[in-house]
Amino acid sequence: MDGLLGKEYLKNYIKNVKSIINNYLKNEEEKAKDVGKIPAEAVEHFNNLAAEGKGIRGCLVSLGYEANGGTKMENIYETSTFIEIFHSGVLVHDDFMDRDNKRRGVETLNSIYKKYGEKIKVKTDPLHYGNSMAVSVGDATLYMSWEILLNSNFPPERIIEAGKIYAKYVIRLAHGQVLDITSGAHEDITEKEVLNILWTKSGEYTSLLPLMVGATLVGDIPEKRKKAIENYARCFGWAFQIQDDYLGIFGEEEETRKPITSDLREGKNTLFMFNLRKLGNNEQKAFQSSVLGREDVTKDDVYKMREILRDSGTLNNVLKKGWAYVEEGKKYIGDITDDKNMQNIFESLLVFMMERTK
């Protein structure tokens, strides 16, 4: 099975929630006007970013809900937007940490407000001003996501249980980000450590959190289904992140809508970098050490890294791991749902994570 059915399920999800997200943020923009013009403009900038989201996490909230017998799709579509708002807020923080000036094809908030700081001649450093504004906007949107979840049209006890899951994995996400930021300083990192970082800083909140929240909003999850969701989500999360890291180097900026130099500049210890240290020759590894984490990484450096990853066998090795996670994940689908159509969606969406180009 290819990823077409999963892609269509995702496309349909985005179609159903796009206006919900926009209307919510437009309302938040109006509320922010009571505080001041600049906060309202900041929400507007955030809305531009949120409007370009891929919708994967919210889609999995919907999928987890349906898999556990949920039928109130209008309710779950509206509620699922909590994680899309959250994800976009996390990206606002991520962008200033990664010193990026472009995300999803639009200018990042840290970059917008750095320029604004220069324009109004802030007394502090304009870069610091831009980063501070990004933190403030990001913080606000994280609580917007809680507002959406807490006000959702589900029984209070279900919302509380979903909130517990949400809080648990957001805390772990922050811990994972700490590991990810620090790991760039270490070349002796193990594969187990790399996978742990991938899982805690990305995989859990990309796959396990939304699937579990969606299922929990229906009711208690049978233990067998819960275990299957956890195993499927782990495979989904790792496959997603491997493809994300692949696109970080091999993707086309027109599709990924972010700089291809970013991951190398930030010294990200991805599975590609880990495996290159094992598979590369001395010359290839010397180039890796010279470019990873360097401030002035160029596109030519990225093109050379692409060539090295291909020639060393690293590219093939890591992509095989990604597809192996896809195959493993398929094994758990039968214990998540008996519905054949739902099983096909779970499988196709998993495949699509390795087929996507953005």
Protein Blocks (a to p, Z undefined) as FASTA:
>chain_A
ZZklmmmmmmmmmmmmmmmmmmmmmmmmmmmmmnomklmmmmmmmmmmmmmpghlmmmmm
mmmmmmnopablmlmmmmmmmmmmmmmmmmmmmmmmnopabeehiacfklmmmmmmmmno
pabdfklmmmmmmmmmmmmmmmmmmmmmmmpccdfklmmmmmmmmmmmmmmmmmmmmmmm
mmmmpckbcfklmmmmmmmmmmmmmmmmmmmmmmmmnmccdfklmmmmmmmmmmmmmmmm
mmmmmmmmmpcfklnopafklmmmnopacfklmmmmmmpcfklmmmmmmmgopaklcfkl
mmmmmmmmmmnommmmmmmmmmmmmmmmmmmmmmmpmclklmmmmmmmmmmmmmpcZZ
